Amino acid sequence: MEDLNRNELEVLRVLWDLREAKPTEIEERFAWPIDNGTLRSVLRVLMEKELVTRKKVGKAFYYVPRKTREGVLARMSRQMAQVFAGGSAADLIAQLIRTEKLSANDLAELRRIAGTKPGKAHNKQERGS
């Protein structure tokens, strides 16, 4: 999977939230203004990268993500760990904790997650959602 630019990540964010959408629906939910031609170009690139597929319903095309948010996050996290922390996810997380301005609640949540048995933090979060 190739690197993703800001517009590509934003299209994926919208599609993960909506599950499928027409270009006009994606444009409406974009976090910043994007013109129609640019959006269509981004969608074409995402299809070439096999991150998005489209289906025709009547006269309209609906775009659907092919990769999950978690899968893309895991890939990008591995890349970031390689670049910033010699491949260590733990070192990357430690660097992020040191450099980000986290609230007391954020730090308490991180401590709670760190104290949870492996595999349990994700399940508790899912149940709370």
Biotite code that builds the C-alpha atoms (Angstrom):
import biotite.structure as struc

atoms = struc.array([
    struc.Atom([0.000, 0.000, 0.000], chain_id="A", res_id=1, res_name="MET", atom_name="CA", element="C"),
    struc.Atom([1.384, 3.384, -0.970], chain_id="A", res_id=2, res_name="GLU", atom_name="CA", element="C"),
    struc.Atom([1.569, 6.477, 1.216], chain_id="A", res_id=3, res_name="ASP", atom_name="CA", element="C"),
    struc.Atom([-1.656, 8.437, 1.559], chain_id="A", res_id=4, res_name="LEU", atom_name="CA", element="C"),
    struc.Atom([-1.945, 12.201, 1.244], chain_id="A", res_id=5, res_name="ASN", atom_name="CA", element="C"),
    struc.Atom([-4.241, 14.478, 3.245], chain_id="A", res_id=6, res_name="ARG", atom_name="CA", element="C"),
    struc.Atom([-7.127, 14.386, 0.743], chain_id="A", res_id=7, res_name="ASN", atom_name="CA", element="C"),
    struc.Atom([-6.950, 10.596, 0.408], chain_id="A", res_id=8, res_name="GLU", atom_name="CA", element="C"),
    struc.Atom([-7.050, 10.147, 4.175], chain_id="A", res_id=9, res_name="LEU", atom_name="CA", element="C"),
    struc.Atom([-10.018, 12.512, 4.436], chain_id="A", res_id=10, res_name="GLU", atom_name="CA", element="C"),
    struc.Atom([-11.963, 10.607, 1.748], chain_id="A", res_id=11, res_name="VAL", atom_name="CA", element="C"),
    struc.Atom([-11.278, 7.379, 3.623], chain_id="A", res_id=12, res_name="LEU", atom_name="CA", element="C"),
    struc.Atom([-12.394, 8.963, 6.918], chain_id="A", res_id=13, res_name="ARG", atom_name="CA", element="C"),
    struc.Atom([-15.689, 10.001, 5.346], chain_id="A", res_id=14, res_name="VAL", atom_name="CA", element="C"),
    struc.Atom([-16.224, 6.607, 3.734], chain_id="A", res_id=15, res_name="LEU", atom_name="CA", element="C"),
    struc.Atom([-15.451, 4.751, 6.957], chain_id="A", res_id=16, res_name="TRP", atom_name="CA", element="C"),
    struc.Atom([-18.041, 6.908, 8.711], chain_id="A", res_id=17, res_name="ASP", atom_name="CA", element="C"),
    struc.Atom([-20.702, 6.502, 6.002], chain_id="A", res_id=18, res_name="LEU", atom_name="CA", element="C"),
    struc.Atom([-19.778, 2.970, 4.779], chain_id="A", res_id=19, res_name="ARG", atom_name="CA", element="C"),
    struc.Atom([-20.614, 4.045, 1.210], chain_id="A", res_id=20, res_name="GLU", atom_name="CA", element="C"),
    struc.Atom([-21.278, 7.384, -0.447], chain_id="A", res_id=21, res_name="ALA", atom_name="CA", element="C"),
    struc.Atom([-21.708, 9.285, -3.686], chain_id="A", res_id=22, res_name="LYS", atom_name="CA", element="C"),
    struc.Atom([-19.093, 11.964, -4.461], chain_id="A", res_id=23, res_name="PRO", atom_name="CA", element="C"),
    struc.Atom([-21.516, 14.752, -3.501], chain_id="A", res_id=24, res_name="THR", atom_name="CA", element="C"),
    struc.Atom([-22.047, 13.117, -0.084], chain_id="A", res_id=25, res_name="GLU", atom_name="CA", element="C"),
    struc.Atom([-18.287, 12.810, 0.404], chain_id="A", res_id=26, res_name="ILE", atom_name="CA", element="C"),
    struc.Atom([-17.793, 16.458, -0.569], chain_id="A", res_id=27, res_name="GLU", atom_name="CA", element="C"),
    struc.Atom([-20.482, 17.596, 1.903], chain_id="A", res_id=28, res_name="GLU", atom_name="CA", element="C"),
    struc.Atom([-18.709, 15.820, 4.789], chain_id="A", res_id=29, res_name="ARG", atom_name="CA", element="C"),
    struc.Atom([-15.187, 16.875, 3.865], chain_id="A", res_id=30, res_name="PHE", atom_name="CA", element="C"),
    struc.Atom([-13.441, 18.755, 6.690], chain_id="A", res_id=31, res_name="ALA", atom_name="CA", element="C"),
    struc.Atom([-12.271, 21.471, 4.255], chain_id="A", res_id=32, res_name="TRP", atom_name="CA", element="C"),
    struc.Atom([-13.452, 22.687, 0.857], chain_id="A", res_id=33, res_name="PRO", atom_name="CA", element="C"),
    struc.Atom([-12.528, 20.434, -2.074], chain_id="A", res_id=34, res_name="ILE", atom_name="CA", element="C"),
    struc.Atom([-13.629, 20.994, -5.641], chain_id="A", res_id=35, res_name="ASP", atom_name="CA", element="C"),
    struc.Atom([-15.450, 18.273, -7.513], chain_id="A", res_id=36, res_name="ASN", atom_name="CA", element="C"),
    struc.Atom([-12.643, 17.624, -10.003], chain_id="A", res_id=37, res_name="GLY", atom_name="CA", element="C"),
    struc.Atom([-10.064, 17.189, -7.259], chain_id="A", res_id=38, res_name="THR", atom_name="CA", element="C"),
    struc.Atom([-12.368, 14.871, -5.322], chain_id="A", res_id=39, res_name="LEU", atom_name="CA", element="C"),
    struc.Atom([-12.969, 12.697, -8.391], chain_id="A", res_id=40, res_name="ARG", atom_name="CA", element="C"),
    struc.Atom([-9.216, 12.536, -8.992], chain_id="A", res_id=41, res_name="SER", atom_name="CA", element="C"),
    struc.Atom([-8.641, 11.469, -5.364], chain_id="A", res_id=42, res_name="VAL", atom_name="CA", element="C"),
    struc.Atom([-11.323, 8.774, -5.711], chain_id="A", res_id=43, res_name="LEU", atom_name="CA", element="C"),
    struc.Atom([-9.683, 7.482, -8.904], chain_id="A", res_id=44, res_name="ARG", atom_name="CA", element="C"),
    struc.Atom([-6.276, 7.297, -7.168], chain_id="A", res_id=45, res_name="VAL", atom_name="CA", element="C"),
    struc.Atom([-7.798, 5.462, -4.174], chain_id="A", res_id=46, res_name="LEU", atom_name="CA", element="C"),
    struc.Atom([-9.338, 2.952, -6.584], chain_id="A", res_id=47, res_name="MET", atom_name="CA", element="C"),
    struc.Atom([-5.927, 2.468, -8.251], chain_id="A", res_id=48, res_name="GLU", atom_name="CA", element="C"),
    struc.Atom([-4.404, 1.906, -4.799], chain_id="A", res_id=49, res_name="LYS", atom_name="CA", element="C"),
    struc.Atom([-7.185, -0.656, -4.177], chain_id="A", res_id=50, res_name="GLU", atom_name="CA", element="C"),
    struc.Atom([-8.360, 1.175, -1.062], chain_id="A", res_id=51, res_name="LEU", atom_name="CA", element="C"),
    struc.Atom([-11.771, 2.063, -2.497], chain_id="A", res_id=52, res_name="VAL", atom_name="CA", element="C"),
    struc.Atom([-14.155, 0.378, -4.871], chain_id="A", res_id=53, res_name="THR", atom_name="CA", element="C"),
    struc.Atom([-17.289, 1.719, -6.521], chain_id="A", res_id=54, res_name="ARG", atom_name="CA", element="C"),
    struc.Atom([-20.621, 0.320, -7.513], chain_id="A", res_id=55, res_name="LYS", atom_name="CA", element="C"),
    struc.Atom([-23.203, 1.745, -9.863], chain_id="A", res_id=56, res_name="LYS", atom_name="CA", element="C"),
    struc.Atom([-26.742, 2.133, -8.576], chain_id="A", res_id=57, res_name="VAL", atom_name="CA", element="C"),
    struc.Atom([-28.975, 3.581, -11.264], chain_id="A", res_id=58, res_name="GLY", atom_name="CA", element="C"),
    struc.Atom([-27.013, 6.466, -12.727], chain_id="A", res_id=59, res_name="LYS", atom_name="CA", element="C"),
    struc.Atom([-24.966, 7.136, -9.580], chain_id="A", res_id=60, res_name="ALA", atom_name="CA", element="C"),
    struc.Atom([-21.649, 5.690, -8.440], chain_id="A", res_id=61, res_name="PHE", atom_name="CA", element="C"),
    struc.Atom([-21.277, 4.832, -4.771], chain_id="A", res_id=62, res_name="TYR", atom_name="CA", element="C"),
    struc.Atom([-17.786, 4.530, -3.318], chain_id="A", res_id=63, res_name="TYR", atom_name="CA", element="C"),
    struc.Atom([-17.004, 1.941, -0.646], chain_id="A", res_id=64, res_name="VAL", atom_name="CA", element="C"),
    struc.Atom([-13.789, 1.503, 1.379], chain_id="A", res_id=65, res_name="PRO", atom_name="CA", element="C"),
    struc.Atom([-11.980, -1.782, 0.732], chain_id="A", res_id=66, res_name="ARG", atom_name="CA", element="C"),
    struc.Atom([-9.686, -1.548, 3.763], chain_id="A", res_id=67, res_name="LYS", atom_name="CA", element="C"),
    struc.Atom([-10.788, -1.023, 7.336], chain_id="A", res_id=68, res_name="THR", atom_name="CA", element="C"),
    struc.Atom([-9.874, 1.994, 9.420], chain_id="A", res_id=69, res_name="ARG", atom_name="CA", element="C"),
    struc.Atom([-8.010, -0.354, 11.795], chain_id="A", res_id=70, res_name="GLU", atom_name="CA", element="C"),
    struc.Atom([-6.055, -1.976, 8.967], chain_id="A", res_id=71, res_name="GLY", atom_name="CA", element="C"),
    struc.Atom([-4.893, 1.336, 7.533], chain_id="A", res_id=72, res_name="VAL", atom_name="CA", element="C"),
    struc.Atom([-4.065, 2.633, 11.019], chain_id="A", res_id=73, res_name="LEU", atom_name="CA", element="C"),
    struc.Atom([-1.983, -0.482, 11.757], chain_id="A", res_id=74, res_name="ALA", atom_name="CA", element="C"),
    struc.Atom([-0.058, -0.075, 8.496], chain_id="A", res_id=75, res_name="ARG", atom_name="CA", element="C"),
    struc.Atom([0.558, 3.621, 9.052], chain_id="A", res_id=76, res_name="MET", atom_name="CA", element="C"),
    struc.Atom([1.560, 2.993, 12.680], chain_id="A", res_id=77, res_name="SER", atom_name="CA", element="C"),
    struc.Atom([4.132, 0.421, 11.579], chain_id="A", res_id=78, res_name="ARG", atom_name="CA", element="C"),
    struc.Atom([5.538, 2.942, 9.074], chain_id="A", res_id=79, res_name="GLN", atom_name="CA", element="C"),
    struc.Atom([5.683, 5.657, 11.733], chain_id="A", res_id=80, res_name="MET", atom_name="CA", element="C"),
    struc.Atom([7.356, 3.279, 14.197], chain_id="A", res_id=81, res_name="ALA", atom_name="CA", element="C"),
    struc.Atom([9.955, 2.396, 11.572], chain_id="A", res_id=82, res_name="GLN", atom_name="CA", element="C"),
    struc.Atom([10.738, 6.041, 10.796], chain_id="A", res_id=83, res_name="VAL", atom_name="CA", element="C"),
    struc.Atom([10.520, 7.582, 14.274], chain_id="A", res_id=84, res_name="PHE", atom_name="CA", element="C"),
    struc.Atom([11.284, 4.747, 16.688], chain_id="A", res_id=85, res_name="ALA", atom_name="CA", element="C"),
    struc.Atom([13.503, 2.167, 15.001], chain_id="A", res_id=86, res_name="GLY", atom_name="CA", element="C"),
    struc.Atom([10.507, -0.082, 14.392], chain_id="A", res_id=87, res_name="GLY", atom_name="CA", element="C"),
    struc.Atom([9.359, -0.199, 18.013], chain_id="A", res_id=88, res_name="SER", atom_name="CA", element="C"),
    struc.Atom([5.657, 0.486, 18.519], chain_id="A", res_id=89, res_name="ALA", atom_name="CA", element="C"),
    struc.Atom([6.263, 0.942, 22.266], chain_id="A", res_id=90, res_name="ALA", atom_name="CA", element="C"),
    struc.Atom([8.929, 3.584, 21.624], chain_id="A", res_id=91, res_name="ASP", atom_name="CA", element="C"),
    struc.Atom([6.629, 5.348, 19.168], chain_id="A", res_id=92, res_name="LEU", atom_name="CA", element="C"),
    struc.Atom([3.802, 5.414, 21.727], chain_id="A", res_id=93, res_name="ILE", atom_name="CA", element="C"),
    struc.Atom([6.180, 6.703, 24.403], chain_id="A", res_id=94, res_name="ALA", atom_name="CA", element="C"),
    struc.Atom([7.356, 9.480, 22.081], chain_id="A", res_id=95, res_name="GLN", atom_name="CA", element="C"),
    struc.Atom([3.759, 10.448, 21.313], chain_id="A", res_id=96, res_name="LEU", atom_name="CA", element="C"),
    struc.Atom([2.882, 10.556, 25.011], chain_id="A", res_id=97, res_name="ILE", atom_name="CA", element="C"),
    struc.Atom([5.906, 12.770, 25.719], chain_id="A", res_id=98, res_name="ARG", atom_name="CA", element="C"),
    struc.Atom([5.281, 15.175, 22.815], chain_id="A", res_id=99, res_name="THR", atom_name="CA", element="C"),
    struc.Atom([1.476, 15.499, 22.843], chain_id="A", res_id=100, res_name="GLU", atom_name="CA", element="C"),
    struc.Atom([-0.377, 17.730, 25.272], chain_id="A", res_id=101, res_name="LYS", atom_name="CA", element="C"),
    struc.Atom([-2.529, 15.147, 27.028], chain_id="A", res_id=102, res_name="LEU", atom_name="CA", element="C"),
    struc.Atom([-5.134, 15.942, 29.647], chain_id="A", res_id=103, res_name="SER", atom_name="CA", element="C"),
    struc.Atom([-5.239, 14.231, 33.022], chain_id="A", res_id=104, res_name="ALA", atom_name="CA", element="C"),
    struc.Atom([-8.216, 12.207, 31.744], chain_id="A", res_id=105, res_name="ASN", atom_name="CA", element="C"),
    struc.Atom([-6.240, 11.144, 28.663], chain_id="A", res_id=106, res_name="ASP", atom_name="CA", element="C"),
    struc.Atom([-3.328, 10.000, 30.826], chain_id="A", res_id=107, res_name="LEU", atom_name="CA", element="C"),
    struc.Atom([-5.671, 8.143, 33.191], chain_id="A", res_id=108, res_name="ALA", atom_name="CA", element="C"),
    struc.Atom([-7.236, 6.336, 30.219], chain_id="A", res_id=109, res_name="GLU", atom_name="CA", element="C"),
    struc.Atom([-3.803, 5.379, 28.894], chain_id="A", res_id=110, res_name="LEU", atom_name="CA", element="C"),
    struc.Atom([-2.846, 4.029, 32.329], chain_id="A", res_id=111, res_name="ARG", atom_name="CA", element="C"),
    struc.Atom([-6.096, 2.038, 32.442], chain_id="A", res_id=112, res_name="ARG", atom_name="CA", element="C"),
    struc.Atom([-5.424, 0.565, 28.997], chain_id="A", res_id=113, res_name="ILE", atom_name="CA", element="C"),
    struc.Atom([-1.793, -0.198, 29.857], chain_id="A", res_id=114, res_name="ALA", atom_name="CA", element="C"),
    struc.Atom([-2.916, -2.023, 33.007], chain_id="A", res_id=115, res_name="GLY", atom_name="CA", element="C"),
    struc.Atom([-5.444, -4.160, 31.132], chain_id="A", res_id=116, res_name="THR", atom_name="CA", element="C"),
    struc.Atom([-4.530, -7.677, 30.073], chain_id="A", res_id=117, res_name="LYS", atom_name="CA", element="C"),
    struc.Atom([-3.612, -8.036, 26.366], chain_id="A", res_id=118, res_name="PRO", atom_name="CA", element="C"),
    struc.Atom([-6.697, -8.306, 24.184], chain_id="A", res_id=119, res_name="GLY", atom_name="CA", element="C"),
    struc.Atom([-9.009, -6.962, 26.897], chain_id="A", res_id=120, res_name="LYS", atom_name="CA", element="C"),
    struc.Atom([-8.611, -3.204, 26.258], chain_id="A", res_id=121, res_name="ALA", atom_name="CA", element="C"),
    struc.Atom([-10.027, -3.476, 22.751], chain_id="A", res_id=122, res_name="HIS", atom_name="CA", element="C"),
    struc.Atom([-12.982, -5.583, 23.897], chain_id="A", res_id=123, res_name="ASN", atom_name="CA", element="C"),
    struc.Atom([-13.880, -3.195, 26.730], chain_id="A", res_id=124, res_name="LYS", atom_name="CA", element="C"),
    struc.Atom([-13.746, -0.250, 24.370], chain_id="A", res_id=125, res_name="GLN", atom_name="CA", element="C"),
    struc.Atom([-16.056, -2.018, 21.893], chain_id="A", res_id=126, res_name="GLU", atom_name="CA", element="C"),
    struc.Atom([-18.584, -2.778, 24.645], chain_id="A", res_id=127, res_name="ARG", atom_name="CA", element="C"),
    struc.Atom([-18.569, 0.856, 25.719], chain_id="A", res_id=128, res_name="GLY", atom_name="CA", element="C"),
    struc.Atom([-19.288, 2.110, 22.213], chain_id="A", res_id=129, res_name="SER", atom_name="CA", element="C"),
])
